[in-house]
Amino acid sequence: MALDLEEQEQVDELKALWKKYGAYVTRGVIAFFVLYGLFQGWSYYQTKQSLGASELYQSIVVLDEKNTKDILEKSQKLMDDYSGTPYAGRAAILFAKASYLEGNKDKAKEKLVWASSHAKESATESIALIQLGQILVEEKKYEDALKRVSNVDNDGYLGLSNDLKGDILNAMGKKEDAKKAYQEALKRFGPKDPYAKFTQEKLESLGV
């Protein structure tokens, strides 16, 4: 069927527009598919990384804690190969524990510092800060220990962090501040928490 004059003009306009802008449209479509391919590739890479990290982490946690050699080796590999996953922070804590058991407190502190600043999970960060604080207390570095413990912000660990804060303040001779920290710890623990009774005993020893 022959086109009438108006339809022919519309077709001619479309042809002119395509001639002028068609190359840009084609490039845009190609760019979209390139970006989509990159996104799919990145998603696949992340999934592969997560699975690899999970498998390696599970192979560490089943080891006897006395097998520090394998724990240190595998934990370091996990941190090196899968540093962008949540398992890296957890591995750093396992590495720190093994180092501590070997008597290497400096290496333990190094990994806990790393975990506290690189962990992808708030809970892992809090655990690292508390354990780091405990080692610093052993070394009588109370100011540094207090600073670390005060950075704990995960609700699930505020009981432990305040309990440790009370220990630090008590060791520094700040009895009243220690009482407040223990009282805050008890609020966070709740009456049914098994750790609460130890905090209560510490509080009572200060005359409360």
C-alpha positions as CSV (number, residue, x, y, z in Angstrom):
1,M,0.0,0.0,0.0
2,A,1.4,3.4,-1.0
3,L,2.1,5.8,1.8
4,D,0.2,9.1,1.8
5,L,2.1,12.3,1.9
6,E,1.9,12.8,5.7
7,E,3.1,9.2,6.4
8,Q,6.0,9.6,3.9
9,E,7.1,12.8,5.7
10,Q,7.1,11.0,9.0
11,V,9.2,8.1,7.6
12,D,11.6,10.6,6.1
13,E,12.0,12.4,9.4
14,L,12.7,9.1,11.2
15,K,15.3,8.2,8.6
16,A,16.9,11.6,9.0
17,L,17.0,11.3,12.8
18,W,18.5,7.8,12.7
19,K,21.1,8.9,10.2
20,K,22.0,11.8,12.6
21,Y,21.7,10.0,16.0
22,G,21.7,6.3,15.1
23,A,25.4,5.8,15.8
24,Y,25.0,7.3,19.3
25,V,22.0,5.0,20.0
26,T,24.0,2.0,18.9
27,R,27.0,2.9,21.1
28,G,24.7,3.4,24.0
29,V,23.2,-0.1,23.6
30,I,26.6,-1.6,23.3
31,A,27.8,0.2,26.4
32,F,24.8,-1.0,28.3
33,F,25.6,-4.6,27.5
34,V,29.3,-4.1,28.3
35,L,28.4,-2.7,31.7
36,Y,25.8,-5.5,32.3
37,G,28.5,-8.0,31.5
38,L,30.9,-6.4,33.9
39,F,28.3,-6.4,36.6
40,Q,27.5,-10.1,36.1
41,G,31.3,-10.9,36.1
42,W,31.8,-8.9,39.4
43,S,28.8,-10.7,41.0
44,Y,30.2,-14.0,40.0
45,Y,33.6,-13.1,41.4
46,Q,32.1,-12.0,44.7
47,T,30.1,-15.2,45.0
48,K,33.2,-17.2,44.3
49,Q,35.3,-15.3,46.8
50,S,32.6,-15.7,49.5
51,L,32.3,-19.5,48.9
52,G,36.1,-19.9,48.9
53,A,36.5,-17.9,52.1
54,S,33.7,-19.8,53.8
55,E,35.2,-23.2,53.0
56,L,38.7,-22.1,54.2
57,Y,37.2,-20.6,57.4
58,Q,35.3,-23.8,58.2
59,S,38.5,-25.8,57.8
60,I,40.1,-23.6,60.4
61,V,37.4,-23.6,63.1
62,V,37.4,-27.4,63.2
63,L,41.1,-27.5,64.0
64,D,42.2,-28.2,67.6
65,E,43.3,-24.9,69.1
66,K,46.6,-26.5,70.0
67,N,47.3,-26.9,66.3
68,T,48.5,-23.3,66.2
69,K,50.8,-23.9,63.2
70,D,47.9,-24.8,60.8
71,I,45.6,-22.2,62.3
72,L,48.2,-19.5,61.7
73,E,49.0,-20.7,58.2
74,K,45.4,-21.0,57.1
75,S,44.2,-17.8,58.8
76,Q,46.9,-15.8,57.1
77,K,46.0,-17.3,53.7
78,L,42.4,-16.4,54.2
79,M,43.3,-12.8,55.1
80,D,45.6,-12.6,52.1
81,D,43.3,-14.2,49.5
82,Y,39.9,-13.1,50.8
83,S,40.6,-9.8,52.5
84,G,37.3,-8.3,51.1
85,T,35.1,-10.9,52.8
86,P,33.7,-10.9,56.3
87,Y,35.7,-14.1,57.0
88,A,39.0,-12.1,56.8
89,G,38.2,-10.3,60.1
90,R,37.2,-13.6,61.8
91,A,40.4,-15.2,60.6
92,A,42.4,-12.4,62.1
93,I,40.9,-13.1,65.5
94,L,41.7,-16.8,65.1
95,F,45.2,-15.9,64.1
96,A,45.5,-13.6,67.2
97,K,44.3,-16.3,69.5
98,A,46.8,-18.8,68.1
99,S,49.6,-16.2,68.4
100,Y,48.6,-15.5,72.0
101,L,48.7,-19.2,72.8
102,E,52.2,-19.4,71.4
103,G,53.2,-16.5,73.7
104,N,53.5,-14.0,70.8
105,K,51.4,-11.1,72.2
106,D,52.8,-8.5,69.8
107,K,51.6,-10.6,66.8
108,A,48.3,-11.1,68.5
109,K,47.8,-7.4,69.0
110,E,48.8,-6.7,65.4
111,K,46.1,-8.9,64.0
112,L,43.5,-7.6,66.5
113,V,44.3,-4.1,65.5
114,W,43.8,-5.1,61.8
115,A,40.5,-6.8,62.6
116,S,39.2,-3.9,64.5
117,S,39.8,-1.5,61.6
118,H,39.1,-3.9,58.6
119,A,36.3,-6.1,59.9
120,K,33.2,-6.1,57.7
121,E,31.0,-7.1,60.7
122,S,30.3,-5.0,63.8
123,A,30.4,-8.1,66.0
124,T,33.9,-9.1,64.7
125,E,35.1,-5.5,65.2
126,S,33.8,-5.5,68.8
127,I,35.4,-8.9,69.7
128,A,38.7,-7.7,68.3
129,L,38.6,-4.5,70.4
130,I,37.7,-6.4,73.6
131,Q,40.4,-9.0,73.1
132,L,42.9,-6.3,72.3
133,G,41.9,-4.4,75.5
134,Q,42.4,-7.6,77.6
135,I,45.9,-8.0,76.3
136,L,46.7,-4.4,76.9
137,V,45.4,-4.7,80.5
138,E,47.8,-7.6,81.0
139,E,50.6,-5.3,79.9
140,K,49.3,-2.6,82.2
141,K,48.7,-0.3,79.3
142,Y,45.5,1.0,80.8
143,E,45.0,4.2,78.9
144,D,45.4,2.4,75.6
145,A,43.1,-0.4,76.7
146,L,40.4,2.0,77.8
147,K,40.6,3.8,74.5
148,R,40.1,0.6,72.6
149,V,37.3,-0.8,74.7
150,S,35.4,2.5,74.6
151,N,35.1,2.1,70.8
152,V,32.9,-1.0,71.1
153,D,29.5,-0.1,69.7
154,N,27.8,-3.4,69.0
155,D,24.8,-3.8,71.4
156,G,25.6,-7.5,71.9
157,Y,29.0,-6.8,73.3
158,L,28.4,-3.7,75.4
159,G,28.1,-5.9,78.5
160,L,31.5,-7.4,78.1
161,S,33.1,-4.1,77.1
162,N,31.7,-2.2,80.1
163,D,32.8,-5.0,82.4
164,L,36.3,-4.8,81.0
165,K,36.1,-1.0,81.2
166,G,35.3,-1.4,84.9
167,D,38.4,-3.6,85.4
168,I,40.5,-1.0,83.7
169,L,39.2,1.9,85.7
170,N,39.5,-0.1,88.9
171,A,43.2,-0.8,88.1
172,M,43.7,2.9,87.5
173,G,42.3,3.7,90.9
174,K,39.2,5.3,89.6
175,K,36.8,3.4,91.8
176,E,33.7,5.5,91.3
177,D,34.0,5.4,87.5
178,A,34.6,1.6,87.8
179,K,31.3,1.2,89.7
180,K,29.5,3.1,86.9
181,A,31.0,0.9,84.3
182,Y,30.1,-2.3,86.2
183,Q,26.5,-1.0,86.7
184,E,26.2,-0.3,83.0
185,A,27.6,-3.8,82.2
186,L,24.9,-5.3,84.4
187,K,22.2,-3.4,82.5
188,R,23.5,-4.7,79.3
189,F,23.9,-8.3,80.4
190,G,20.5,-8.7,81.9
191,P,19.7,-10.8,85.0
192,K,19.9,-14.1,83.3
193,D,23.3,-13.7,81.7
194,P,25.7,-16.1,83.3
195,Y,28.5,-13.5,83.2
196,A,26.5,-11.0,85.2
197,K,27.2,-12.7,88.5
198,F,30.9,-12.1,88.1
199,T,30.3,-8.4,87.3
200,Q,28.0,-8.2,90.3
201,E,30.8,-9.6,92.6
202,K,33.2,-7.0,91.3
203,L,30.7,-4.3,91.9
204,E,30.1,-5.5,95.5
205,S,33.8,-5.7,96.1
206,L,33.8,-1.9,95.6
207,G,31.3,-1.4,98.3
208,V,28.0,-1.3,96.3
